[in-house]
Amino acid sequence: MFEESPFKGKTGLQRVWNAFHYSLAGLQAAFKHEDAFRQEALLAALLIPVTFFLPVSGVGRAMMIASVLLVLIVELLNSAIEAVVDRVSLDRHHLSKRAKDIGSAAVLLALLNVVVVWACVGLG
């Protein structure tokens, strides 16, 4: 049998409060250590306000913003995968490469999704 993590066990509001702080720490770590996340966060900081000046419906605006936020979410997951792979071993291994390449492909698809959503909403 596997032991439960010693970090588990908080419940209720304490768990929510802890999770909030862990999430902020994760965002801070990504911003500090991940160039791609910083670049995509800058892209989000530019694109999201632009949506409020475009003549699009509320649903269209929501889709545009969601597509940009999805890039940040996928980048966070990709960075987490890369960190775990590097933590396990820095040796070159075909499975490590595969994991990192698949994470990178997910980010690429999320970025293509932004282009498609923005084009579809913008062109009506």
C-alpha positions in Angstrom: 0.0 0.0 0.0 1.1 3.6 -0.7 1.1 6.1 2.1 -1.0 9.2 1.8 0.9 12.5 1.4 1.6 14.2 4.7 0.5 17.4 3.1 -3.1 16.1 2.7 -5.6 16.3 5.5 -6.8 19.9 5.6 -10.5 20.3 5.0 -13.1 23.0 4.6 -12.0 26.6 4.4 -8.5 25.8 5.5 -8.0 23.6 2.5 -9.4 26.2 0.1 -7.1 28.9 1.7 -4.1 26.6 1.4 -4.9 25.7 -2.2 -5.3 29.4 -3.1 -1.8 30.1 -1.7 -0.3 27.1 -3.5 -1.9 28.4 -6.7 -0.4 31.8 -6.2 3.0 30.2 -5.6 2.6 28.2 -8.8 1.8 31.3 -10.8 4.7 33.2 -9.2 7.1 30.3 -10.0 5.9 30.0 -13.6 6.4 33.8 -14.1 9.8 33.7 -12.5 11.2 30.6 -14.1 9.4 30.1 -17.4 10.1 32.4 -20.3 7.3 31.1 -22.4 4.8 31.7 -19.6 6.0 35.3 -19.3 5.6 35.8 -23.0 2.1 34.3 -23.1 1.1 36.3 -20.0 2.2 39.5 -21.8 0.2 38.4 -24.8 -2.8 37.8 -22.5 -2.3 41.3 -20.9 -2.4 42.8 -24.4 -5.2 40.8 -26.0 -7.7 40.5 -23.2 -8.2 44.3 -22.8 -8.5 44.6 -26.6 -11.6 42.4 -26.5 -13.5 45.2 -24.7 -12.9 47.6 -27.5 -14.0 45.2 -30.3 -17.6 45.2 -31.6 -18.3 41.6 -30.6 -21.1 40.0 -28.6 -20.7 39.1 -25.0 -20.4 35.4 -26.0 -17.8 36.2 -28.6 -15.8 38.3 -26.1 -16.0 35.4 -23.6 -14.8 32.9 -26.2 -11.9 35.2 -27.2 -10.8 35.7 -23.6 -11.2 32.0 -22.8 -9.0 31.0 -25.7 -6.3 33.3 -24.4 -6.6 32.0 -20.9 -6.5 28.4 -22.2 -3.0 29.1 -23.5 -1.9 30.1 -20.0 -3.5 27.0 -18.5 -1.9 24.7 -21.1 1.5 26.4 -20.6 1.3 25.9 -16.8 0.6 22.2 -17.4 3.4 21.9 -19.9 5.8 23.6 -17.5 4.7 21.2 -14.7 5.4 18.2 -17.0 8.8 19.5 -17.9 9.7 20.2 -14.3 8.7 16.6 -13.2 10.6 15.1 -16.1 13.7 17.1 -15.2 13.3 16.2 -11.6 13.2 12.5 -12.4 16.3 12.6 -14.5 18.3 15.1 -16.7 19.5 12.1 -18.8 18.4 12.1 -22.4 15.6 9.5 -22.8 13.1 9.0 -25.6 10.2 8.9 -23.1 11.3 12.2 -21.6 11.6 13.8 -25.0 8.2 12.4 -25.9 6.6 13.9 -22.8 8.1 17.3 -23.4 7.3 17.3 -27.1 3.6 16.3 -26.4 3.4 19.1 -23.8 4.8 21.5 -26.4 2.4 20.3 -29.0 -0.5 21.0 -26.6 0.7 24.6 -26.2 0.9 25.0 -30.0 -2.6 23.8 -30.4 -3.8 26.2 -27.7 -2.1 29.0 -29.6 -3.7 27.9 -32.9 -7.0 27.9 -31.1 -6.6 31.6 -30.2 -6.0 32.4 -33.9 -9.1 30.3 -35.0 -11.4 31.7 -32.3 -10.3 35.3 -32.8 -10.7 34.9 -36.6 -14.1 33.3 -36.3 -15.5 35.8 -33.9 -13.8 38.7 -35.7 -15.1 37.7 -39.1 -18.5 37.0 -37.8 
